[in-house]
Each structure stands twice: as C-alpha cells, then as structure tokens.
Amino acid sequence: MTDRPVSSFSNLLTKRETVFLLIYFPMHVAILPLMLTQIQARWRLVYDSSAFTLVYYAIGVVLILIFANSYLRRSFYALCDRFAFCLAMAALGFLLYLLLINVIAVSEQLIGIQQENLNDTSISGMAMQDYGKTFALAVFLAPLVEEPLFRGMLFGSVRSRNRWCAYILTVLLFGLYHIWQLVAVLKDLSYLLLIIDYIPGGLVLCWVYDRTSCIWTPIALHMFINYLGMLSLVH
C-alpha cells in the first residue's frame, strides 16, 4: 500500500455500472418519489415525512449495493491504498466548504437575497418528528445514494470528456435535485435561487472526488457535513 496521490482522475465505474446508475438517476430524482406518493395515496398508508424519506433513500441504497457493489469495493481498495491522501483531501475539502458557505452567506446579504431554504426547514421538522430516522437518512443513507449518482456516475462520466463541464453540470444538478420539488409544489421559480445554497457542498464534493478518484472520500465528507448539520438541530 502507498499514500502516494494519484496524478490524474480515474473513473472506476465500469460501463455496466454506469448504465445502471444512468438509468436509476432519473428514477431516484423524480420517478421514485412520485411512485411512493401514489402508493401512499392509493393504499391510504399513513407515514410521517421522516419515515417516507427513509423508505425513499433505503430503496436507493439497496439498489446501489446490489448493482454497484463492485464499484464500491474497488473504490474501497483505492481508499486503503491512499488512505492518508484521501483523508487529507477530505479535511482540506471541509475547510474549503466552510470558507465557501461563509462567502455565499455574505454574498447573499450584500445582494439582498433573503429566500428561506424550506428544505432545511423540512429537515428540521422531520428531526422533531423522529430524530433517529432523520439522522439515519441524512448521515448514512443520503450520502450512500447521492455520491455514487452525482459524483460517481454524473461527474465521473463527464469528467473524462471535459473537466469544467463536469463541475458545472454536477453542481447545478445537485442543487436542483434538492429544491425542484419545492419549486414544483409552490409554483414559484424564485426558489430556484436556493441552488446557490448547495454550490459549496456540490463543488467541494466534486473536488475531493476529482482529487482522489475514490467515491468513499466524498461519501465520508458528505456524511460528516450532514452529521454536523444534525448536531446543530439539537443545540
């Protein structure tokens, strides 16, 4: 084993794994939540929002563990081979994330953007309903689904063709993924501005994956960021 950093990005996804994630991507983003909503209404199932979201992400985790388990295993070997480097990049990425969220916050104040992030409000409400379920889906399940889809499949596929396009496309779609249902339900395009709030996380997670070629690095960083977010809800 060696802690030597990689000289260039290497996408560890096979074509078969890429095809599966590409097919599942729109299902996870749009089709699956709509299907679960229809099933809930049709069978008159009563779920609180935390349980509903937990089921949503649990399905994603199961499917990724089944169809992309070899990718996760290869990435784990890459993590073991360059553990110190991956850890350093994750730590540096977190510091960069802290810097960016403060820059965004100051910029929004200067520009006069005061749009409340109702997605954060929803998570806070879910935590009040059932903190344990919300903690599990935010800290463990969501990163295990979102990172293989956004960083592994989306960023990794485009990165081999154009690095800047990979960053721009992945960061924008990552932000849109978190707020599109809010925009659709409220029918208010002004909430698209909330994409700005997800630029720091989306950008940094792409960067650490780009640097390490190991999906477990952004997964771990994503988990840590969400963990701190969940801790803030109880203090």
Residue, then its C-alpha position, 0 to 999 in steps of 0.5 A: m500500500t502507498d499514500r502516494p496521490v494519484s496524478s490524474f482522475s480515474n473513473l472506476l465505474t465500469k460501463r455496466e455500472t454506469v448504465f445502471l446508475l444512468i438509468y436509476f438517476p432519473m428514477h431516484v430524482a423524480i420517478l421514485p418519489l412520485m411512485l411512493t406518493q401514489i402508493q401512499a395515496r392509493w393504499r391510504l398508508v399513513y407515514d410521517s415525512s421522516a419515515f417516507t424519506l427513509v423508505y425513499y433513500a433505503i430503496g436507493v441504497v439497496l439498489i446501489l449495493i446490489f448493482a454497484n457493489s463492485y464499484l464500491r469495493r474497488s473504490f474501497y481498495a483505492l481508499c486503503d491504498r491512499f488512505a492518508f491522501c484521501l483523508a487529507m483531501a477530505a479535511l482540506g475539502f471541509l475547510l474549503y466548504l466552510l470558507l465557501i458557505n461563509v462567502i455565499a452567506v455574505s454574498e447573499q446579504l450584500i445582494g439582498i437575497q433573503q429566500e428561506n431554504l424550506n428544505d432545511t426547514s423540512i429537515s428540521g421538522m422531520a428531526m422533531q418528528d423522529y430524530g433517529k430516522t432523520f439522522a439515519l437518512a441524512v448521515f448514512l443513507a443520503p450520502l450512500v445514494e447521492e455520491p455514487l449518482f452525482r459524483g460517481m456516475l454524473f461527474g465521473s462520466v463527464r469528467s473524462r470528456n471535459r473537466w469544467c463541464a463536469y463541475i458545472l453540470t454536477v453542481l447545478l444538478f445537485g442543487l436542483y435535485h434538492i429544491w425542484q420539488l419545492v419549486a414544483v409544489l409552490k409554483d414559484l421559480s424564485y426558489l430556484l435561487l436556493i441552488i446557490d445554497y448547495i454550490p459549496g457542498g456540490l463543488v467541494l464534493c466534486w473536488v475531493y472526488d476529482r482529487t482522489s478518484c475514490i467515491w468513499t472520500p466524498i461519501a465520508l465528507h458528505m456524511f460528516i457535513n450532514y452529521l454536523g448539520m444534525l448536531s446543530l438541530v439539537h443545540 
